[in-house]
Amino acid sequence: MTNGDAKVWGVVEDVRDPALHQRFAVALFEETGLELRGQEFGHFFAVHVTGASAVAVGGGHLDITVWDITVRREGTEERVVRKH
């Protein structure tokens, strides 16, 4: 199989909450040592992924792997659609 294209779908929002930014900076420092505490963040993006897909070609067929957040809530994390 050779890997092909991948896509991700979702919603991105710019969160303008300085207290949240600083809590993130403290957690980041504690986990990695990267010092951003006390700095202002121009933008702070939160991503809410709703789905994703990837394509693989090989062995005479095309496999499309699909991850859908609504499907995952029902207990299935991914599904593969095979095209011959």
ROBA-363065 format. One line per field, with one value per residue (C-alpha): residue number from 1; x, y, z; residue in three letters. Coordinates in steps of 0.001 Angstrom, whole numbers, always signed. Layout:
i NUM	...
east X	...
north Y	...
up Z	...
aa ala	...
END
This chain:
i 1	2	3	4	5	6	7	8	9	10	11	12	13	14	15	16	17	18	19	20	21	22	23	24	25	26	27	28	29	30	31	32	33	34	35	36	37	38	39	40	41	42	43	44	45	46	47	48	49	50	51	52	53	54	55	56	57	58	59	60	61	62	63	64	65	66	67	68	69	70	71	72	73	74	75	76	77	78	79	80	81	82	83	84
east +0	+1162	-269	-2095	-4090	-5475	-8136	-9397	-12714	-13765	-14287	-11577	-12205	-9887	-10336	-9819	-9503	-6262	-6820	-7072	-3948	-1988	-3240	-2032	+1339	+1788	+881	+3190	+6070	+5485	+5407	+8103	+10037	+8997	+8569	+5508	+4162	+3263	+3252	+212	-1100	-2183	-4241	-5133	-6894	-9122	-9886	-12976	-12386	-15574	-14032	-11045	-10161	-7099	-6572	-4252	-3723	-2236	-2886	-5325	-7671	-8250	-8879	-10546	-10347	-12961	-13116	-16403	-16936	-20631	-19705	-17033	-19627	-21522	-18448	-16842	-13728	-13080	-14365	-12645	-14326	-12588	-12951	-11774
north +0	+3502	+6363	+9097	+12080	+12813	+15339	+16660	+18462	+20577	+23987	+26343	+29229	+31948	+31862	+35324	+34377	+35627	+33478	+30344	+31392	+31673	+28314	+26794	+28556	+27220	+23658	+23889	+25087	+22318	+19627	+20871	+23739	+26078	+29491	+31430	+32418	+36108	+36604	+37804	+35459	+37242	+34232	+31055	+28549	+25733	+22985	+20804	+17916	+16479	+13959	+12866	+10567	+9012	+7287	+4344	+2703	-733	-4357	-3398	-1472	+1857	+1971	+5050	+5154	+7441	+8700	+10374	+11852	+10855	+7252	+7217	+8215	+5072	+2944	+2647	+4759	+4171	+2435	+1465	+1667	-495	+271	-2270
up +0	-720	+1280	-512	+567	+4043	+5070	+8399	+8967	+11895	+13375	+14590	+16956	+18220	+22003	+23519	+27192	+28814	+31936	+29767	+27873	+31102	+32419	+29165	+29493	+33041	+31986	+28967	+31157	+33695	+30997	+28608	+30177	+27330	+28935	+27735	+31142	+31371	+27588	+25676	+23009	+19827	+18813	+20679	+18481	+19704	+17198	+17304	+14884	+13375	+10983	+8932	+6053	+4449	+1108	+406	-2987	-3574	-4416	-7155	-4895	-3151	+610	+2064	+5854	+7410	+10983	+11903	+15354	+15318	+14477	+17198	+19782	+18827	+19569	+16119	+15715	+12022	+8920	+5697	+2301	-303	-4020	-6602
aa met	thr	asn	gly	asp	ala	lys	val	trp	gly	val	val	glu	asp	val	arg	asp	pro	ala	leu	his	gln	arg	phe	ala	val	ala	leu	phe	glu	glu	thr	gly	leu	glu	leu	arg	gly	gln	glu	phe	gly	his	phe	phe	ala	val	his	val	thr	gly	ala	ser	ala	val	ala	val	gly	gly	gly	his	leu	asp	ile	thr	val	trp	asp	ile	thr	val	arg	arg	glu	gly	thr	glu	glu	arg	val	val	arg	lys	his
END
